[in-house]
Amino acid sequence: MKKRTQKALTIILAVFVTLSMVGSAAFSLFYPGFNVPPSSPATPSSSAEAAAAAEVQYHQAQSQVQDLLQKLKSQPDDVTLKEQLANAYYDLGVTATRSAPAEARGDFTKAVQGYQEILKVKKDTNLVLDLATAALYAGQNGLAEKSYQEALAQKPDSFDVLYSYGLFLAQAKQDYAGALKLWQKALAEDPGNANAAQLKKLIAQVEGLQKGKP
């Protein structure tokens, strides 16, 4: 699994909600930038520590972006540096959702622009998947879905693509039936995947929501 794709799924799984949560509020926790209360309140000290750690990560991500921008001034055609910069903007957007929410969408938008430029000269399904996820976080759902569909056409049996596109369908479109179909195929294709156990929990949660509908 590509490192960046693994990171995206890890972020999603890190905020996996309990089965007691229902409706779209539960799925809003799968993506950064949605202000839903955590399932268990943190103590004041742990909250302060978490906020401080998030602030450090945010400034580190900012520094990484600035360093890459400087390198690109002397190597403007370096595709590897451009990809690293797009990834850095993506990471900055993720950290900004915790420390500077007003900046997050702009950072993800820059990541989108970076991935689009790279894909003009480098064909890579993992980059298409990165573009889809960044577009979703940037609020560009049309581009996100188009990119997820492109990634699925390129790798129809990929656990990462099936899992990620299913999350998009559940969160952005409330298409739980479509999401379940993709997730069930992901498990069938790769039952031993490191994220398979969490996906089974997610499937059970969504199936429970579907059964609870009037």
N, C-alpha and C positions, 0 to 999 in steps of 0.2 A: 504494500500500500504506500502511495506517495506520502511523504512527510506532511505536506500542507493539507492533503485530504484527511489524513489521520487527525491532524490538529483540529480541523473543522468539526469532525465527528466527536472528538474529545470534548470540545467546547459544548456541543449539544448534549452529550451524555453527562457532563459535569453538572448540568442544571436539570437533570431528569426529575420529574415531579412524581409524587406519590399517587397511588391509584385512587385516593380519596378526592382528588381534584377533578373537576368536570368541565366540559365545554371548551371553548376556544381559549379561555383564560389559562388552562393547563398547557396548551400548545404554545402560548405566547412565551413560555419560558424556554422553548427550544432555540430561541434566537435572541441575540443581544439587543438591548434597546427597548424592551417592553417592561414597563414598571409594574410587575406583579409581586405582591408580598411573598417572601419565602415561606416554606411550609412550617419552619420552626424559627422563632425569633432568636437572633443572636444577642449575646450579652453586650453591654456597652463597651467593655474592654475589647472583646473580640471584633466588634464592629469597627472600632477605632483602628485596630491593628490591620484589619482587612482593607480599610480605606487608605491607610498609609501605604500598605503594600501595593495597592492598585495605583496609587499616585506615583510610586517609584517605577512601576512597570510602564506607566504612561510616558513618563519622561525618558525612560530608556528607549521606548519605541520612537519617540520624537527624535532622539539623537540618531537612531539608526536611519531614519528617513533622511535627515540632514546630511549624514555621512555619505549616503548613496547619491544624493543630489550633487554633492561636491565631486564625487568620482565621475559621474556622468558628464560633468562639464568638460573634462579632458578626454572622455571616451563616450561621446554621444551616440555612437552606433553599436555599443556593446549590448547584445541581446541578453546576455546573462545578467548584467547589471540592471537592465530594465526589468527583467523578471524579478530580481531581488527587490527592486524598488516597489513593484506592484505588491509583492508579498508583504513588504514592510508597511505599506499604506493599509493593507488589510489588517495586519497585526495592530497597527495604530488605531484603526477603527474599533477593533475589539476592546482594546484597553480604554479607549475614549468612552465607550458605553458605560463604564464604571466611574471614570474620573472627569470626563468632559463630554457629557451626552450631546450637547449642542454641536460638537465638532464631529461626532461619529459619522453621520451621513456623508459629510464632505470627504472624509478620509476614505470611506468605502467607495465613493464616486471616483476618486482618484485611482483607487485600485482597479475599478472597472475599466477606466480609460487605459490604464497600463496593460491589463490583460488583453484588451481589444487590440492594442498596438502590437503586442507580441504575437498574437495569433495570426496576424497578417503574414508573418514570416516563419512561424513555428507551429506546426500542427501537433497538438497534444491534447488528448481527451481530459487529462487531469487539469490542464489549464482552462479548458472549457468549463469544467466543474467548478474550478476556483472562480471563474467569471460569473457563473450562475449564482454562486453563494454570495459573492460580493455585491452583485446586482440586487439580490433580495434584500440584503442589509441596507443598500442604498435607496431602497424604496422603488426600484425599477422592476416591478414584478413581470412586466411583459418581456423584458430582456432576460430576466431570470428564467422564466418558463421556456423561452425559446432555446436558451443555452442548455438547460437540463434535458430538453428533448433532443438536442444535437448530441449531447454526451451519451444519451441512452441509445441513439441510433448508431453511434460509433462502438459502444460497448454495452450491448443489451443484457449481458449476463454479469455485469460488474456489481458486486455487493455495494460498493461506495456510491455508485450512480443511482442504483435502485433505492437505497436507503435515503440518500439526500433528496432525490426528487420526490419521494414519498413524504418526507418532512415538509417540503414546499407545498405539496398538495393539501396536506393537513392544516398547516398554519395559514398559508396565504389564501387558499381557496375553500377551505373547510370541506374538501372532497375526501372524506374519510374512506369511502369505498375504494376510490382510486389509490389512495395511500396504502391501504391494506393489501391490495393486489400486488403492488410493487414490493412491499416488505415481505410478503409471503414468497414471492419469487426470489428475493435476495436470500432468504433462509434456505430455499430449495437449492439454489446455485452454490451456496457456500455456508453450509450449516456449522462449520468449525471456525467461522470468522470470530475474531476477538470481540466484536461487538454484537455477536449473535444473541447472547443472553439478555442484554439490554433491549435489543429489538423485540425479543419475545415478550418482554414485559410491556413494551409499548403497544404491541399488537393486542395483547390481552386488555390493556386499558381502553384502546379505541373500540374493540369489539364490545366491551362493557358499555361504552357510551352509545354505541349503535343500538344495543338491546334496550337501553333505557329510554330511547326515543318513543314518543306516543305514536 
